[in-house]
Amino acid sequence: MARARHDPRDLTAAGRAAFLSQFMAQARELHPDANEAKLQRVAAELKRAHFLRLAVASSRARAKKKAPSVADTESAQEEVKRHARAHTAA
């Protein structure tokens, strides 16, 4: 097993570096004349914005999954009305 012999951080270092380099590349595109410190700040903000977008999308997906659809709500309301009519007519 690779994890038993190697530190997982070492195994994923190249992937993490490639992922993070995308934000630095975007920062360089946005600010071609910026110094390295500014590029680092912009890259950090781009990374933060990326993960915020993921969090919002995740939250919306969970809410959509949790909340009943309009059709479900309407059919439930119709069921309640039928139930009420059946019991008031008796």
C-alpha positions as CSV (number, residue, x, y, z in Angstrom):
1,M,0.0,0.0,0.0
2,A,1.5,3.3,-1.1
3,R,0.2,5.2,1.9
4,A,2.0,3.0,4.4
5,R,5.4,3.7,2.8
6,H,4.9,7.3,1.6
7,D,3.5,10.5,3.0
8,P,0.2,11.2,1.2
9,R,1.1,14.9,0.9
10,D,4.2,13.9,-1.1
11,L,2.1,11.7,-3.4
12,T,-0.4,14.5,-4.2
13,A,2.1,17.4,-4.2
14,A,2.4,17.6,-8.0
15,G,-1.4,17.6,-8.4
16,R,-1.9,20.3,-5.8
17,A,0.8,22.4,-7.4
18,A,-0.8,22.1,-10.9
19,F,-4.2,22.9,-9.5
20,L,-2.9,26.0,-7.7
21,S,-0.8,27.1,-10.7
22,Q,-4.1,27.6,-12.6
23,F,-5.0,30.5,-10.2
24,M,-1.6,32.1,-10.7
25,A,-1.9,31.8,-14.5
26,Q,-5.3,33.5,-14.2
27,A,-3.8,36.2,-12.0
28,R,-1.1,36.8,-14.6
29,E,-3.7,37.1,-17.3
30,L,-5.7,39.7,-15.3
31,H,-2.6,41.7,-14.2
32,P,0.2,41.2,-16.6
33,D,2.3,44.1,-15.2
34,A,1.8,43.2,-11.5
35,N,4.6,42.3,-9.1
36,E,4.9,38.8,-7.6
37,A,3.3,39.9,-4.3
38,K,0.2,41.2,-6.0
39,L,0.0,38.2,-8.2
40,Q,0.0,36.0,-5.1
41,R,-2.8,38.0,-3.5
42,V,-4.9,37.9,-6.7
43,A,-4.3,34.2,-7.1
44,A,-5.4,33.6,-3.5
45,E,-8.6,35.6,-4.1
46,L,-9.3,33.7,-7.3
47,K,-8.9,30.4,-5.3
48,R,-11.2,31.7,-2.6
49,A,-13.8,32.7,-5.2
50,H,-13.5,29.3,-6.9
51,F,-14.2,27.5,-3.6
52,L,-17.0,29.9,-2.7
53,R,-18.7,29.1,-6.1
54,L,-18.4,25.4,-5.3
55,A,-19.9,25.9,-1.9
56,V,-22.8,27.9,-3.3
57,A,-23.5,25.3,-5.9
58,S,-23.4,22.5,-3.3
59,S,-25.7,24.4,-1.0
60,R,-28.2,25.0,-3.8
61,A,-28.1,21.3,-4.8
62,R,-28.7,20.2,-1.2
63,A,-31.6,22.7,-0.9
64,K,-33.1,21.6,-4.2
65,K,-32.8,17.9,-3.1
66,K,-34.4,18.7,0.3
67,A,-37.2,21.0,-0.8
68,P,-40.3,19.4,-2.4
69,S,-40.9,20.4,-6.0
70,V,-43.9,22.5,-6.9
71,A,-45.6,19.5,-8.4
72,D,-45.2,17.6,-5.1
73,T,-46.5,20.5,-3.1
74,E,-49.6,20.9,-5.4
75,S,-50.3,17.1,-5.3
76,A,-50.0,17.2,-1.5
77,Q,-52.4,20.1,-1.3
78,E,-54.9,18.3,-3.5
79,E,-54.6,15.2,-1.3
80,V,-55.4,17.3,1.8
81,K,-58.4,18.9,0.0
82,R,-59.7,15.5,-1.0
83,H,-59.2,14.1,2.5
84,A,-61.0,17.1,4.0
85,R,-63.9,16.8,1.5
86,A,-64.3,13.1,2.2
87,H,-64.4,13.7,6.0
88,T,-66.8,16.7,5.8
89,A,-69.2,14.9,3.5
90,A,-69.5,11.9,5.8
